[in-house]
Amino acid sequence: MARPYDLVIVGLGPAGLTAARLASQELGLRVAAVDGGRIGGTNVWSGSIPSKALLEATVRHRQFTPDANSAWESMLAARESVHSHVSDAASVLDWGVSLHNGTAVLTSPRTVEVSSEEGTETLEGRFVLIATGSVPAIPTIPGIAEVPVLTNETLYDLTSPPSDIIIIGAGPVGVESAQALARIGAKVQIFETAPRILPREEPQLSERLTNILRNDGVDVHVGEPILAARYENGCCYVETVRGELDAEHLLVAAGRSSSVTSLGLDRLGIVATPAGINVDARSRTALTSIYAVGDAAAGRPRLTSTAVADASLAIRDMFLPGRAQASTMSPWCVFTEPELARVGFTAAQAKERFRSRAVKVHQLELSEVHRALFEGSSEGLIEIVTVHGRIVGGHIIASRASEVINEIALAVRFSVSIEELARVPHVYPTIASGIGRLASDQAVLRLRRLKGFAKLGRLTG
């Protein structure tokens, strides 16, 4: 056998690619990587990139419905552009990584068996990093197994856009897809079992986004589960409490399951379930030579940004002095238009965790932000949650909320007070200036309590 590798990576999505580049190109280590699909993972091919590119095509045509086929072609081109720029096989090979295509099974704490049409080979490494991501979860609905459902992994591989679609699930994938498809002229119906869309978000922001979706033509049904599904004569049918509905396509957006159950980890004493692999704060499994990051790890946010950060820290923990721990705080964004972003605690979570009287919720309507007014996108809200004046959470519904939320994420990470935030001048006119305005308004409220001192000068001269 050839000299062992320093690192064997299983999975080349965002986390695996990050680990491969850092370990091979930056640290000069011997790295092998295994992937059985398209390099780049869900993020490039069926997640963030295509859904945002399709919606962006509609944003450029605010005054009228864009040509559906042109918008679809624009999305496909954007996806291919990103793939060729950062995540194709040539890039990985240029980093010095030994690339292997096939199905991976871990046969020991330091060996990975790769099977392909060409045969089987064994890779040995000092460390193994599992970055296999996740796959769409299919709900247990009677009859759905016989329906050729779409998921986000197959929706964007269609050669032409769907014109009539029912979506099961109103989480981020569901609502992003619903709005983008509705804006290019598709008939869209979306069903959510929970009493509101995006049930993990602040209720007020969730309700506002519901109204925006309905204004875009999306038929939103909340608190309505799909009771059964069937496929007949090229048409999808679903049974609801209101009766049977039909559509050209049925899209399932009901969560994701970790892609770890086929890696043979049970033989090594590592429990691998659809929820992921249990890891410690350093991303190590029960065997310290095996790490798991991104969607492969249980309990971690299923976000590209978190996966990339965890992969970077895992490489540092494996090969560099000191110990690195994964962050417990990650900003999050639903890429609708306007975007809905959050970080840290919601108001309800903060009140449950801390004493209710110590929790304050500060809000500013986007109609108070001049940039939003002249852009014609003033339907939105900025919310900051504090405990004893320290910022513990932020929630924004606004154009480019994904850019603005990072400032609040820093404030949460370093326990910045809302008064300290008010002392930072914000560029004007920007959406982010709304954060400065909100913080300044709170500082002014505190100053009002001191106005008596300001008037003392009248008496003292």
N, C-alpha and C positions, 0 to 999 in steps of 0.2 A: 504493500500500500504506500502511496505517496506520503510525504511528510504531512502530518496533521495540520489542519487549518487552526488559526486562532479563534475563528468564529464561523459558525454555520447558521445562516438565517433562513427560516422557513416562512415564506410569504414576502412578496415585494409590492405591498401597498405603500402608503405614505410612511408608516413606521419602519417597515423593512428597508425601503429606499434610503431613509434618513440614516439608519444604522449602517447600511452598506457603505454609503459615502463617507461617513465620519470614520469608521473603522479602517477602511481600505485607503481612501484618498488622503485623509487628514492624518491618520495615525500610522499609516504604512503597514498595517497588519494583513495577514493572509486570510482572506474572507471568501467563503463560498455562499451562494444564495440559491434557494430552490423556490420555484413558483410553477404552478400548474395551469395558470390562466393567463390573462393579459396583464402585463406589468403596469403598475400604476394603481391597481385596486379599484374599489368602489368609487373613491373620491373622483378619479379622473373619468371613468367610463360610465358610471351610472349614478353618481351622487352629486357632490357639490358643483362640479364643473358644468355638466350638461343642463341641470335644472336652472342654474343661475344664468347660463348663456341663453337659454330659451326665454326666460323672463326678461332678460336685458333686451332681447330683440323686440319685445312688446313695449318696453319702456321708451325705446327710441321712436315709437309711433303712438304717442299718448293720445293724439287727436282722432285716430281711427284704428280699426282692427287691421293689423298687418296681414299680409298674405301668409297663410299658414305654412305652405310649402317652403317659402323663402325663409321664414323664421326657423323652420326645422333644419333646413340646410345650413343656416347660420350656426345653429347649435352644434351640428355634427362637425362643422369646420373648426369651431372653437375647441371642441373636445380633442380633435386630432392635433391641433396646434399645441395644446398644453402637453399632450402625451409625447409628441416628438421633441418638445423642448426640454422636459425634465425627467421623463420616466420611460424612455425606450431602451431596448436592449443595448444599443450602441453606447448610450450614456453609462450604463452600468458596467459594461466591459471597459470603457475608458477609465473608470475609477480603479481598475485593477481587480475587479471582482470576478471570481470563477462562477459562471452562470449555468444553472442546471434546470432543465424543464422536465417536470414530472410530478408524481405523487409522492409525498414524503411521509415516512413513518419513523418515529424514534425507536431505536432498538436497544439503546443503553443511555446512560446519562450524558454520553459524549459522542454518540454516533447517530447518523440519520441515513436511512435507506431510501434511495430515490428510484422509483419505478417509472419507466416510460416505454414507448414502443420499441426503443433500441435495446431495452434490457434493464438490468438492475445494477446500481452502483452504491457503494457505501462511502459516506463522507464522515470524517472524524474531526472534531474540534475541541479546543479547550472549553469553549462555551457554546451553547445553542440558544438562539433567540427565536421565540415563536411569535410571529407577527402575521398570523393568518386571517385576521379580520373577522368579518361576520357575513351572514347571508340572511335574506328576508325570511321572516317567520310566517308560516301559513296558518291561519287560525283554524280551529276545529269546528268548521261549519259543515253541516250535512250536505253532501253532494259536491263540495268545492274541489275535491280531489279529481273529479271528472271534468272540471272546467279548465280550459287553457288560459289561466290567469296571467296577467302581467304583473311584474314587480318592478321596482326601480332599476333592477339589473337587466330587464328585457325591454322596458318601455322605450328607452332611448336607442335601442337597436332597430326599432321599426324604421322601414324605409320612408314612410310618410306618416304624418301626424294623425292620431285618432280623431274622429269627428264626434264620437258619442261614447262616453265612458262613465262608469260607476266606480267610485273609489271607496274602499273599505279602510277606515282609519284616518283620523284627522290629527295626527302628530305632524312633525316638521315635514316629512316626505310627502304626506298626503296633502297638506295645505299648499305647499310650494308647487306641487304638480297640478293641483286643482286650479290655482290662480293662473299659472302659465298657460295651461291648455285652454281655459276659458277665454283668456285674452287673445288667443289666436283663432277663436271662433268655435271651439268645441262645446258640445252640450255636456256639462259636468254635474254629476250628483255625488256628494260625499257624505258618508255615514260614519258616525262616531258613537260608540256605546256610552261613553262618559257624558255627563250633562253639558259639556262645552268642548269646543275644539281646544287643542293644546292645553290639556288639563293640568300640566305642571307649571304653566305660566301664571302670572298675576291675573286674577279673574277680570279685572277692568280692561287690561290690555287684550286679553283673549276675546272679550266681547267686542272691542273695537275692531279687531281683525275680522271677526265674524261678519260684521256689517260691511267691511270693505270687500270681502269675498262675495257677499250677496250683491253688492253694487256692481261687481265685475261679472255677474251672471251665474255664479256658482250656486247650485241648489244645496244648501247646507242642512243636514239632518243630525241633530244631537240627541243623545239619550235614546237612540234607535238602533238596536243591534240587527245585523243581518241574520235571519233565521235559517235560511237554506239557499243553495245555489244550484243551478243546472245549466247545461249547454245544449242547445238544439238548433239545428239548421243554420249554423254560423252566427248564432246570437247568444249572448249571456243573459241569464235570468236570475234575479235574486228575490227572495221572499222577505218582506218586511211586515211590520205590524199594520201597515197601511195597505198591504196587498203586494202583488207581484209587479216588479219593474224589469225592464230589459234595456240592454245597451250593446253597442258593437264590441266593447272591451270591458273587462273587469280588472281593475288595478288593486292589488293588495298592498297596503302600506300600514301593516299592523305590528311593527317592531322588527327586531332582528335577533338572530341567534348566533353565538360564537362558533366559528369554524374550527373546532378543536377536537371533536369527538372521534375523528378518524385517524388521529396521529399515533395511536397505540400507547398513549400515556398511561392508561390504566395498568399496563404490564410493568410500568416503572413505579407504581404506587402514587401516581399523580392523578387526582380526580379531575376529570374534564367533562363538563356538562354544557348544554346550550347557553347557560349563563356565563360560561367562561372558566378560566383556571384561577384558583386562589393563589394570590401572590402577596408577598410582604411589601413593606414601604419602599423597598429597593427593587421591586418588580421580579424578585426571585420566587421560583416555585418551591415545592417541598425538597427538590434536589437543587442545590445551590449552583450547579453548573448550567441549569436550564432557567432561562428568564422568559417571561411572557408580557407583552405590551399591547397597547391599543385595545381593539375589540376582543382580542383573545383573552384578556385579563378580566376576571370577574370584578364587579364593583367600580370599574373605571368609567368615566363619561365616554360615550361612543361618539367622539368628536375627532376630526382630523388633527386639530391643534393639540389635543391631549395626547393622541397617539404619537405624534412627532416629538413632543416634549418628553414623553416617557421613554421613547427609543433613545433619544440623546442622553438622558440620564442613565439609562441601563448600560450604554457603552462606556460612559464615564465610570460607573460603578465597577464594571468588569475589569477595566484595564488601567485606570489612573488612580493615583493616591486619593485617600479620603473616601467618604461614603456619600452617595447621592440618594435623596428621597423624592419620590414623585409628589407633585403638587396636589393638594386636595381641593384646589379652587381653579375652575376653568370658566372663561367667558363662553357664552352660548348665543347662537343667532339662528333665527328662522328667516330664510332669505325670500320672503314675500316682498311685495311693494305696497306700502312701506315695510321695512324690515322690523322684526321684533327681536331685541337682544336683551340678555340678562346676565348677571353675575352675582354670586353670593346668595344671601337669604332673601326670600320673599317676606312681605310684611307678616304673614301668618306664621311662617317658620321662625322668624325672629321673635315674635311674641311667645311662641311655644318654648323656644330655647332660653330666652332671657325674660326678665320680669317685664310684663306688659307696659308698665308705666315708664320704663327706661327706653322703650322703642318709639321712635318718631318716624313718620312717613312724610316726605317732602315731595311735592309735585309741581310741575310746571307744564302748562298746556303748550303744545308746539306752536299754537297761534300767537304766542308771545315771542317767538324766535323769528327775527327779521329774515334770515336766510330761507326759512321754510315758507314765509309769506310770499316773497317774490318768486320763489320756485313753484308756487302753487301746490305745495305738499304739506300744508299746515295741519292735516288731520293726524294728530299724534300726541304723545305724552312722554315726559321725562320724570322718572321717579327715583328717589334716593332714600334708602332705609338706613337709619342710624340707631345706635344703642349708646346712650350716654354721650351723644354727639359724635361718636366715631362711626364711619361709614362701614356697613356690613353687607350692603346689597344695592344693586342698581338695576333698573328696568326701563327700557326705552322702546317706543314704537315710533319710528321716524325713518325718513330716507337716510341711508348710510349709517344706520344704527350700529352696524357691525364695526364701523370704524370708531365710532364715538364711545362704545362700551369699554374699550381698552383703557381709557383714562380712569373710569370708575373701577375697573379691575385692579389697577395699580393702587388706587385709594383703599380698596378692600384688603389687598395683600399686605399693605404697610400700615393699616389702621389709621389712615388719615382722617382728621376731623373735618366736618363740613366747613368750619371756620378757616382751617388751613387751606382747603380747596378754594375758598373765596378769595384768598390772597394771590392766587395764580391768575394773571391776566390771560384771557382767552382771545384768540384771533377773531376778529369781527370783519365781515359777517360769516359765521359758520353755524352749522347745527350744534357743534360742540360748545359754542358760546352760550347755548341754553343751559348747560351745566354750570357755567360761571354765573349766569343770571340767577339760577335757582339757589346756588350757594350764597351768593351775595345777598339775596332777599332774606335768607335765614340769618345772616350776620346782621343785617339791618334791624331785624326783629329784636335781637339781643341789645343793639345799641339804643333802641327806644326805651329800654328799661333804665338806661343811664341818662336820659335827657334832663333829668333833674340836676345832675352834676353839671351839664353843659350850661344851664341857666344860672349857676352860682356866680358866674363872672359878672352878672348884672349887679350883684350885691357887693362883690369884692373889688370891682373895678378892674 
